[in-house]
Amino acid sequence: PGFFELRQYTIRPGSMKTYMMETFAAAQVRKSIFDTKDSRWLSFFSTEIGGDLSTVHHLYWYKDYDVRDAVRAKAAASAEWGAYLKDARPCMASQHNAALIEATATLHAAGLPSALDFEPNAESDTAVTYELRRYQLKLGYNTVPDFLKLYGKGLPDKLRVDDSGASTLVTLLYSDSGPLNVVYEVWRHESLQRSLAARQASRQSDKWKEAVASIAGLANTFDTQYLRPTPFSPWQ
């Protein structure tokens, strides 16, 4: 139930250090505003490889749009949040957001929890990396359902053959506003290097390779970015 909001901000050249310092200092204020019984702040990432290095990514969940409106109103009324924005906003060159729906049934069919139940390995002593994989699919009402059907057929076998223990599929999302017919995978890797072990293992799955071959026919573009969780990100 509910929806996710992915917010991506491009930070002005030379302003990343200031932006991160101000955002770190206001992390508890953000948490106090956005974490309610009907909303959650989930993550805050910086770009490591594969995208604009000046972009930060943060993800939220809301039970519905009325909840989002109420939370945003709470933020607008907060003096502490206003003080943070006064210092942080000049660092931003642009802001982009999109509303996303989780393909929860596809995750559950593969034995995976929803993003709301995801619990990162708290004992990780490596440079944990998240991977944001983005598919821009062709236009059409059936394209996303067809993608999820194909993906769901191959995913269990992909997970079965990967005994590396290096990677976890955190969530699978598709767009509800913003650019449409976009699907996102979010993976957590114990490290950049160990992500390669998971990728190599998946190539041993014939069912996954068949699924990817069919998915390729539905997609216009595909890109992937490696992201680092900031020290104040809920997901580590």
Helices and strands as residue ranges (DSSP letters): E 3-11, H 16-25, H 27-34, E 39-49, E 55-62, H 65-77, H 79-88, G 89-91, E 92-102, H 104-109, G 115-117, E 129-137, H 143-161, E 167-175, E 182-189, H 192-202, H 206-216, E 219-229
